[in-house]
Amino acid sequence: MTETDWEQIASDITVATGQVFTVVASRQIGGGCINQAWQLEGKSGSYFVKLNNAAQLDMFAAELEALQAIVATGTVTVPRPVCCGIASAQSYLVLEYLDIGRHRDTDTASIKFADQLAAMHRCTADFFGWHRENTIGTTRQINLAMQDWAGFWSQQRLGFQLELAARNGYHGRLQDRGQRLLAIIDQLLDGHRPQPSLLHGDLWSGNYAVTSRGLPVTFDPAPYYGDRETDLAMTELFGGFSNSFYQAYHSAWPLESGYSQRRIIYNLYHVLNHLNLFGGSYLGQAQGMIDQLLAELF
């Protein structure tokens, strides 16, 4: 980014906040595997900036709307979104800067986050889906409104990921067994009638942190209205959360019987997405999960 680009972004921050912002310093900081991450410092405060190529502006616009929706619930803490746009050939998203650094999680923070997450999950809609598409990683996430949860999960989550996997060259056993699984999702979820809860959508341990003040925060959401258990399931994937978190969530809103099986159904979506994003190292895990689910009925 050139000095002129930072000045343009600073101007957009000024318009969005109504407070003059001038860049005093900019520094690149650790980010994920998808975007570049920068901290912009000025006399009036600091901001966190994500950068990607210009074609990813819609991804940032969807994230901005997602964060706005979560902020409006007054439940979990997320970085407040400021603005997004294009500077030169790059798209950008500006967020509130939160000092998360290397601060350790604590039982107090975990319990608070669990209570806040349960409160967010009590924010509901009368349909499953979202008002727009967004992304899970960089993968398109379809969110067409549906009344049938099993149909939504089968078509817009597992079915879509299996189609992507076929396009990416993963045929044979994965597709054969995957199609058999799609045909029985109704049976596997029989009797389970979840409320359409507002979800974080990408709630793994890497998207959770604690600030220097001990405040639990989460970021990088991919929200929609769905079964709250999908958020809980993902917290158990790729590292997991603390026992204090799970105990507090179950105390605030106990899960229904059968969750242990549904957890596999829900986490399969993310494993398939990792297969499509990062390659064949996730193929065996995805096939094993499908086989485990099929064994429930066959």
Secondary structure, DSSP 8 states (H G I E B T S, - for coil): --HHHHHHHHHHHHHHHSS----SEEEEE---SSSEEEEEEETTEEEEEEEEEGGGHHHHHHHHHHHHHHHHHTSS----EEEEEEETTEEEEEEE----TT----HHHHHHHHHHHHHHHT-B-SSBB-SS-EEETTEEE----BS-HHHHIIIIIIIHHHHHHHHTT--THHHHHHHHHHHHHHHHTTT-----EE--S---GGGEEE-TTS-EEE------EE-THHHHHHHTSTT---HHHHHHHHHHS---TTHHHHHHHHHHHHHHHHHHHH-GGGHHHHHHHHHHHHTTT-
